[in-house]
Amino acid sequence: MRLGIFREIVAMAFDSIRTHKLRSFLTLLGIMIGVMTVIGMVSIIQGLNASFLQELQSAGSDLIIVHKYDPVAMRERTAEERARPDLTYDDARAIEEECDLVKAVSVALAPSFLDPIEIKYQNQKSEGSVVLGINDRFPAVYNIYAPKEGRFLTASEIARSARTCVLGSELADILFPHQSPLGKTIRIGPGNFTVAGVLAKRGQMFGQSRDNIVAIPITTLMKHFPYDPESIEIGIVPRKPGTIQETIEQIRATLRLRRKVPFGRPDNFSLFTQDTMLDLYNQITGAAYLVMIIISSIGLLVGGIGVMNIMLVAAKERTREIGIRKALGAQSSDILRQFLVESMFLTGTGGILGMLVGFAVALIVRAATPLPAAVTGWSIFLGLFVSISVGLFFGIFPAQKAARVDPIVSLRYE
């Protein structure tokens, strides 16, 4: 019996919504915009998370990085930090030679040209490519496997500052669209370099291509290009898995001795791992999530107020109908449920439309921009839960007001 009454209540609620299509649409519009904002931003942030985690995993779980400063300082450098001596290529060599827990040490350095460096082969050229100075251990540290063509830079080429280079797959396609680049001579800035190999495709990270690069010996870069010594980055992998803390302490002791850091004084360099980078990234995306919640909450609040306003108007318009139903035996709880069903159906429909639009926006962003986007199952549940909860919360007051109408008074209402 109660199930039959509930079905009748649902049917009457849907009939009321169909009768006032424009009003119903305007009511759910605010909810739709709020849910769309949530879903769109969640999809983009989840895509960025997946991309970042994939990049960390591709570099190995035991990567240790040495830099002059902390990864990202959301503050002004202190006097102690500004006074730190720069890291050097010899520091990296000393770590590999003196630390027996270390398996491989890479060094990376970028030139400090203010203008983009032109890379050219005959009539083909690229001005947006990244030039990177590395040593021969860079592929082993960052798990860059066998090149697509040719070979990596060798220790001999690093030692004698050779003018050889390795191209990223995207840059190779730009300069050599119809031929193999191996053995060809290209111009990088002011100098000529012979192509030794082409890297396999690595994809994008944070919207930036990792394939539009050219790697040259770090010693050649330091000899022929201007560079900022503060940007030197040393990457290290332990010899044995699970010994990352012991390896860090050995590296720290070696660098403190080389850089003459007195006992009891803090390090004048920064040592961090992938966990540090992950924690930092989570802090940044956590702030983005907070902004997302605030923005979407405003949209949902506006939509919820609209739902309450429309349901109050509906309750007032249907005062006589409510009186007739009560006179025929309907209980206050039946009237309450009818208005709550209408409210939740409106916001639920708005939530579904908002999810569809939000997913569409995320897919358009992924297709039209370098930003990744990922649609997750829990975001669908989140959109539905939030929208229906808004309908329940903001629909309670109008529903209670309608349920409390005196049937005698309402029958006289015109």
C-alpha positions in Angstrom: 0.0 0.0 0.0 2.7 2.4 1.0 4.7 1.5 -2.2 1.6 2.4 -4.3 1.3 5.7 -2.5 5.0 6.5 -3.1 4.7 5.7 -6.8 1.7 8.1 -7.0 3.7 10.8 -5.2 6.6 10.3 -7.7 4.3 10.5 -10.7 2.7 13.7 -9.3 6.1 15.2 -8.8 7.2 14.5 -12.3 3.9 15.8 -13.7 4.4 19.0 -11.8 7.9 19.4 -13.3 6.6 18.7 -16.8 3.9 21.3 -16.4 6.4 24.0 -15.6 9.3 23.1 -18.0 10.9 26.6 -18.1 10.7 27.1 -14.4 12.1 23.7 -13.8 15.0 24.2 -16.2 15.9 27.6 -14.7 15.8 25.9 -11.3 18.3 23.1 -12.2 20.6 25.5 -14.2 22.5 26.7 -11.1 23.0 23.1 -10.0 24.1 22.1 -13.4 26.8 24.9 -13.5 28.0 24.0 -10.0 28.3 20.3 -10.8 29.9 21.0 -14.2 32.6 23.0 -12.4 33.3 20.2 -10.0 33.5 17.5 -12.6 35.5 19.5 -15.1 38.2 20.5 -12.6 38.3 17.1 -11.0 38.8 15.5 -14.4 41.7 17.9 -15.3 43.4 17.5 -11.9 43.0 13.8 -11.9 44.6 13.7 -15.4 47.5 15.8 -14.1 47.9 13.5 -11.1 48.1 10.5 -13.4 50.6 12.1 -15.7 52.8 13.2 -12.7 52.7 9.8 -11.1 53.6 8.1 -14.4 56.6 10.4 -14.8 57.8 9.6 -11.2 57.4 5.9 -11.8 59.2 6.0 -15.1 62.2 7.6 -13.4 62.4 4.7 -10.8 61.3 4.7 -7.2 64.8 5.3 -5.6 65.8 8.5 -7.4 67.7 11.0 -5.3 68.2 14.5 -6.5 70.8 17.0 -5.4 70.2 20.7 -6.1 71.5 24.0 -4.7 68.0 24.9 -3.4 64.9 23.0 -2.2 62.6 21.8 -5.0 60.2 24.8 -4.9 60.5 27.5 -2.3 57.2 29.4 -2.0 59.1 32.2 -0.3 62.0 34.6 -0.7 65.5 33.0 -0.5 67.1 33.4 2.9 70.6 35.0 3.2 72.0 31.6 4.0 70.5 30.1 0.8 71.8 33.0 -1.4 75.3 32.5 0.0 75.4 28.8 -0.8 78.2 27.9 -3.3 77.0 26.4 -6.6 77.1 22.7 -7.2 79.7 21.6 -9.8 80.2 18.8 -12.3 83.2 17.7 -10.1 80.7 17.3 -7.2 78.8 14.7 -9.3 82.0 12.9 -10.2 83.1 12.8 -6.6 79.8 11.3 -5.5 80.1 8.5 -8.1 83.7 7.8 -7.2 83.6 8.1 -3.4 80.1 6.7 -2.5 80.1 2.9 -2.8 76.3 2.8 -2.2 75.7 4.7 -5.4 75.0 2.9 -8.7 75.0 5.9 -11.2 75.1 9.7 -11.1 73.7 12.0 -13.8 74.3 15.7 -14.3 71.9 18.0 -16.2 72.4 21.6 -17.1 70.5 24.0 -19.4 72.0 27.0 -21.2 71.0 30.5 -20.0 70.1 32.1 -23.3 67.4 34.8 -22.9 66.2 34.1 -26.5 65.3 30.6 -27.7 68.2 28.7 -29.3 67.7 28.0 -33.0 68.3 24.5 -34.0 68.7 24.1 -37.8 69.3 21.6 -40.5 69.4 23.0 -44.0 66.0 24.7 -44.5 64.4 23.0 -41.5 64.6 24.7 -38.1 63.1 24.8 -34.6 63.2 27.6 -32.1 61.1 26.1 -29.3 63.3 23.1 -28.5 65.0 22.5 -25.2 68.8 22.2 -25.2 70.1 20.1 -22.3 73.7 19.3 -21.3 74.0 15.8 -19.8 76.6 13.2 -19.0 76.6 9.6 -20.2 74.9 8.3 -17.0 71.7 10.3 -17.6 69.8 7.5 -19.3 70.6 5.0 -16.6 69.5 7.3 -13.8 66.2 8.3 -15.4 65.4 4.9 -17.0 65.6 6.1 -20.6 65.8 2.8 -22.4 67.4 2.0 -25.7 67.2 4.9 -28.2 64.8 4.8 -31.2 67.8 5.1 -33.5 71.6 5.2 -33.0 73.0 5.5 -29.5 73.4 7.7 -26.4 76.3 10.0 -25.7 79.4 8.1 -24.5 81.8 8.7 -21.6 84.5 9.5 -24.1 82.4 12.2 -25.7 81.7 13.8 -22.3 85.4 13.7 -21.4 86.6 15.4 -24.6 83.7 17.8 -24.9 82.7 16.4 -28.3 80.2 18.1 -30.6 77.7 15.3 -30.8 74.1 15.3 -29.8 71.0 13.1 -29.3 67.6 14.3 -30.6 64.2 13.9 -29.1 61.7 12.1 -31.4 59.7 15.3 -32.0 62.7 17.4 -32.9 64.0 14.7 -35.2 60.7 14.7 -37.1 60.9 18.5 -37.4 64.4 18.6 -38.8 64.4 15.3 -40.7 60.8 14.7 -41.9 61.8 12.3 -44.7 65.2 10.9 -43.8 67.3 9.4 -40.9 69.2 12.0 -38.9 72.0 9.7 -37.9 75.4 11.1 -38.8 73.9 14.4 -40.1 75.4 17.7 -38.9 72.9 20.2 -37.4 73.5 23.7 -36.1 72.6 24.4 -32.4 73.0 28.0 -31.7 76.5 29.1 -32.8 78.0 25.6 -33.3 77.7 22.5 -35.4 76.9 19.1 -33.9 76.7 15.6 -35.3 73.6 13.5 -34.5 74.5 10.3 -32.7 71.0 9.0 -31.9 67.3 9.7 -31.6 65.4 9.0 -28.3 62.2 7.0 -28.1 59.0 8.9 -27.7 58.3 10.0 -24.1 55.2 12.0 -24.4 54.2 15.2 -22.5 54.2 16.2 -18.8 52.2 19.2 -17.6 51.5 20.2 -21.1 55.2 20.3 -22.1 56.6 18.0 -24.7 59.6 15.8 -23.5 60.4 14.9 -27.1 61.2 18.4 -28.4 64.7 18.3 -26.9 68.3 18.0 -27.9 70.9 16.6 -25.5 74.6 17.5 -25.8 77.6 16.6 -23.6 77.5 18.7 -20.4 81.2 19.5 -20.8 80.5 20.9 -24.3 77.7 23.0 -23.0 79.8 24.4 -20.2 82.6 25.2 -22.7 80.6 26.8 -25.5 77.3 28.1 -24.1 76.5 30.5 -21.3 74.8 28.8 -18.4 73.6 29.5 -14.9 75.5 27.3 -12.4 72.6 27.4 -10.0 70.6 25.3 -12.4 72.9 22.2 -12.2 70.9 19.2 -11.1 72.5 15.9 -10.0 70.5 12.7 -10.1 71.5 9.6 -8.3 70.3 6.0 -8.0 71.4 3.6 -5.2 73.3 0.5 -6.0 70.8 -1.7 -4.1 67.1 -1.3 -3.8 65.9 -0.4 -0.3 69.1 1.5 0.7 67.9 5.0 -0.2 68.3 6.5 3.3 71.8 5.0 3.8 72.8 6.3 0.3 71.4 9.8 1.1 73.5 9.9 4.3 76.7 8.8 2.4 76.0 11.5 -0.3 75.4 14.1 2.4 78.7 13.2 4.2 80.7 13.4 0.9 79.2 16.8 -0.1 79.6 18.3 3.3 83.2 17.3 3.3 83.8 18.7 -0.2 81.9 21.9 0.5 83.6 22.4 3.9 80.4 22.6 5.9 81.3 22.8 9.7 80.0 20.3 12.2 76.6 21.3 13.5 75.8 23.7 10.6 73.0 22.8 8.2 73.7 21.5 4.7 74.4 24.2 2.1 72.7 22.1 -0.6 69.4 20.3 -1.0 68.9 16.5 -1.0 65.5 15.2 -1.8 63.7 12.2 -3.2 60.6 11.5 -5.3 58.6 11.3 -2.1 59.5 14.9 -1.5 58.4 15.9 -5.0 55.1 13.9 -4.6 54.4 15.7 -1.2 55.1 19.0 -2.8 52.8 18.2 -5.8 50.1 17.1 -3.4 50.3 20.4 -1.6 49.9 22.3 -4.9 47.0 20.2 -6.1 45.5 20.4 -2.6 45.3 24.1 -3.0 43.7 23.7 -6.4 41.1 21.3 -4.9 40.4 23.9 -2.2 39.8 26.6 -4.9 37.6 24.1 -6.8 35.5 23.4 -3.8 35.0 27.1 -3.0 34.0 28.0 -6.6 31.7 25.0 -7.0 30.2 25.6 -3.6 29.2 29.1 -4.6 27.5 27.7 -7.8 25.7 25.0 -5.8 24.7 27.5 -3.1 23.1 29.8 -5.8 21.4 26.8 -7.3 20.2 25.6 -4.0 18.7 29.0 -3.2 17.0 28.9 -6.5 15.5 25.5 -5.8 14.2 26.7 -2.4 12.7 29.8 -4.0 10.9 27.8 -6.8 9.7 25.2 -4.4 8.2 27.9 -2.1 6.5 29.4 -5.1 5.2 26.0 -6.1 3.9 25.3 -2.6 2.1 28.6 -2.6 0.5 28.0 -6.0 -0.7 24.5 -5.0 -2.2 25.5 -1.7 -5.7 24.6 -2.8 -4.5 21.3 -4.3 -2.8 20.4 -1.0 -6.0 21.2 0.9 -8.0 18.9 -1.4 -5.5 16.1 -1.1 -5.5 16.4 2.7 -9.3 16.5 2.8 -9.3 13.2 0.8 -7.1 11.5 3.3 -3.5 12.4 2.3 -1.1 12.7 5.2 1.3 15.5 5.9 4.2 13.1 5.4 2.9 12.3 1.8 2.9 16.0 1.0 6.4 16.3 2.5 7.7 13.4 0.4 6.1 14.8 -2.8 7.9 18.1 -2.5 11.2 16.5 -1.5 11.0 14.1 -4.5 10.4 17.1 -6.8 13.3 19.0 -5.3 15.7 16.0 -5.5 14.6 15.1 -9.0 15.3 18.7 -10.2 18.8 18.8 -8.6 19.5 15.2 -9.6 18.7 16.0 -13.2 20.8 19.1 -13.0 23.6 17.0 -11.6 23.4 14.5 -14.5 23.4 17.4 -17.1 26.3 19.1 -15.2 28.3 15.8 -15.3 27.8 15.4 -19.0 28.8 19.0 -19.7 31.8 18.7 -17.3 33.0 15.5 -18.9 32.6 17.2 -22.4 34.6 20.2 -21.2 37.4 17.9 -19.9 37.5 16.0 -23.1 37.6 19.2 -25.2 40.4 20.5 -23.0 42.4 17.2 -23.4 41.9 17.3 -27.2 42.5 21.0 -27.8 45.3 21.7 -25.2 48.3 19.9 -23.8 46.6 19.4 -20.5 45.6 15.9 -19.7 42.1 15.0 -18.3 40.8 11.7 -16.8 37.2 10.8 -16.1 37.0 8.7 -12.9 34.2 6.6 -11.5 34.2 8.3 -8.1 33.7 11.7 -9.7 30.4 10.5 -11.2 29.2 9.4 -7.8 30.4 12.7 -6.3 28.4 14.7 -8.8 25.2 12.7 -8.2 25.6 12.7 -4.5 26.3 16.4 -4.2 23.4 17.4 -6.5 20.8 15.2 -4.8 22.0 16.3 -1.4 21.6 19.9 -2.4 18.0 19.2 -3.4 17.3 17.4 -0.1 18.8 20.2 2.0 17.2 23.1 0.2 13.9 21.3 -0.4 13.2 20.5 3.3 11.9 23.9 4.3 9.5 24.3 1.3 8.3 20.7 1.8 7.7 21.2 5.5 5.8 24.5 4.8 3.6 22.7 2.3 3.0 19.8 4.6 1.9 22.0 7.5 -0.9 23.7 5.5 -4.2 23.6 7.2 -6.7 21.8 4.9 -9.6 24.0 5.9 -7.7 27.2 5.2 -6.2 25.9 2.0 -9.7 24.9 0.6 -10.7 28.6 0.8 -7.5 29.7 -0.9 -7.9 31.2 -4.4 
